[in-house]
Amino acid sequence: MKIKKSLLYICFLSYLSLLLYLLFFSAYRQSVEGEIANNLIPFKTIEAYFLSFDGFTLTDPFIGNILAFLPLGVFLPWLFRRMDSFRRVVLGSFILSLSVEVLQLLFRVGAFDVDDLLLNTLGGGFGFCLFWVVKKSRLISE
């Protein structure tokens, strides 16, 4: 049991490391360094995305933001007993996402976009729902 938990923590830390790299140090982040194009209007970026929609890809901002935080919604309740509710996982996802957005703004490796905050939080919520469904099907034990 301890080995399983240790492996889960290693996977979680690996996920956080990858997330940190993608959000702050990837080639794309370095290419937008110094640019500031903030969006404080909810759904503005999402609307623009759908107005120019030409199909989903894993790397587009809409799907990418959701997928980036989906594992967080799975790992949090699996690893931390206090993260046992949808509300807590969504709040944790929101806090991490808000921290990322503020740090990207401060370090100028992206822009503060309220829609990113919404999509990242949604991803964490979807991850919790996935965790809950898998747990109820008894494929995950605590």
Backbone hydrogen bonds, N-H to C=O, Kabsch-Sander energy under -0.5 kcal/mol:
donor,donor_aa,acceptor,acceptor_aa,energy
5,K,1,M,-2.2
6,S,2,K,-2.5
7,L,3,I,-2.6
8,L,4,K,-2.1
9,Y,5,K,-2.3
10,I,6,S,-2.3
11,C,7,L,-2.5
12,F,8,L,-2.7
13,L,9,Y,-2.8
14,S,10,I,-2.2
15,Y,11,C,-2.6
16,L,12,F,-2.6
17,S,13,L,-2.2
18,L,14,S,-2.5
19,L,15,Y,-2.8
20,L,16,L,-2.7
21,Y,17,S,-2.4
22,L,18,L,-2.9
23,L,19,L,-2.6
24,F,20,L,-1.6
25,F,20,L,-0.6
25,F,21,Y,-2.3
26,S,21,Y,-1.6
30,Q,26,S,-2.0
31,S,27,A,-1.6
32,V,28,Y,-1.1
33,E,30,Q,-0.7
34,G,108,R,-3.0
35,E,32,V,-2.2
39,N,112,F,-2.9
44,K,41,I,-1.8
47,E,43,F,-2.5
48,A,44,K,-2.2
49,Y,45,T,-2.2
50,F,46,I,-2.2
51,L,47,E,-2.2
52,S,48,A,-1.4
53,F,50,F,-1.0
60,D,57,T,-1.0
64,G,60,D,-3.2
65,N,61,P,-2.1
66,I,62,F,-1.3
67,L,63,I,-3.0
68,A,64,G,-2.3
69,F,65,N,-1.0
69,F,66,I,-0.6
70,L,66,I,-1.0
73,G,69,F,-1.3
74,V,70,L,-0.9
74,V,71,P,-0.6
75,F,71,P,-3.1
76,L,72,L,-2.5
78,W,74,V,-1.2
79,L,75,F,-2.5
80,F,76,L,-2.4
81,R,79,L,-0.5
83,M,80,F,-1.6
84,D,82,R,-1.1
89,V,85,S,-2.2
90,V,86,F,-2.8
91,L,87,R,-2.4
92,G,88,R,-2.6
93,S,89,V,-2.7
94,F,90,V,-2.6
95,I,91,L,-2.6
96,L,92,G,-2.4
97,S,93,S,-2.6
98,L,94,F,-3.1
99,S,95,I,-2.2
100,V,96,L,-2.3
101,E,97,S,-2.7
102,V,98,L,-2.4
103,L,99,S,-2.5
104,Q,100,V,-2.8
105,L,101,E,-1.9
106,L,102,V,-2.8
107,F,103,L,-2.8
108,R,104,Q,-0.6
108,R,105,L,-0.5
109,V,104,Q,-1.9
110,G,35,E,-0.5
113,D,111,A,-0.7
114,V,39,N,-2.6
116,D,113,D,-0.6
117,L,113,D,-1.6
118,L,114,V,-2.0
119,L,115,D,-2.8
120,N,116,D,-3.0
121,T,117,L,-2.0
122,L,118,L,-2.3
123,G,119,L,-2.3
124,G,120,N,-2.0
125,G,121,T,-2.2
126,F,122,L,-2.7
127,G,123,G,-2.4
128,F,124,G,-2.0
129,C,125,G,-2.2
130,L,126,F,-2.5
131,F,127,G,-2.6
132,W,128,F,-2.9
133,V,129,C,-2.4
134,V,130,L,-2.5
135,K,131,F,-2.9
136,K,132,W,-2.6
137,S,133,V,-1.5
138,R,135,K,-1.6
139,L,134,V,-2.1
140,I,134,V,-0.7
